[in-house]
């Protein structure tokens, strides 16, 4: 007892007790707090999947199958990922009104919360691209000039060099990229919807996609002014060359005829 009493009176005894108390408190927090947060996240995710499954059964299963395995009316959704759902449903392309060469963009019938639930359910069927965060497609750190080079190399063949869109074969077409949400442009590059090829990060990196989106925002912005004057719809060198050939050459011929007529009249007089 005397030894214990002597230790209690030691000048470092209070400090030792305080350190032990802090260590115990930190240990208990580390043991229980993260677990409860993880459980809450897991519970929320499970609820989103359950709600998404209900929405899927009503609006999607008739074409894509009860388990997303696909049917003759719709492809399999196993492994397409949440990003594909967010793009297709978030642009109104799905649910499709009728089969055809290409499903057009139309009015969105689901809320964003419901789209997130559908995406969670489809993502649970197999791993695939996730919905991108704001940082991935935002303008911060983007190189517009580099984006223009990438777009003209990889996208202009179908979408035109300013994203005005264009016709393809058998009733298909590349849609206009004007007024398209940057998130949906990023998701389209990730997932390759309908007739479009996919551009995963191994083909176009996250930075490359950000640069392309910045370029499209620059050329299709509300205050964009064409440095070459009249844009002629931004349809490209073929239409501009045709315009120059018809009107430019026509003007030259008209001037030549006028000069010849004036010269002939002057000789007669």
ABEGO torsion letter per residue (X at the ends): XAAAAAAAABAAAAAAAAAAAAAAAAAAAAAAAAAAAAAAAAAAAAAAAAAAAAAAAAAAAAAAEAAGAEBAABBBABGAEAAAAAAAAAAGAOBBABBBABBBBBBBABBAAAAAAAAAAAAAAEBBBBBBBAAAABABGBBAAAAAAAAAAAAAAAAEAAGAEBBBBGGBBBBBABGBBAAAAAAAAAAGBEABBBBBAAABBAAAAAAAAAAAAAAABAABBBAAEBAGGGAEAAAAAAAAAAAAAAAAAAAAAAAAAAAAAAAAX
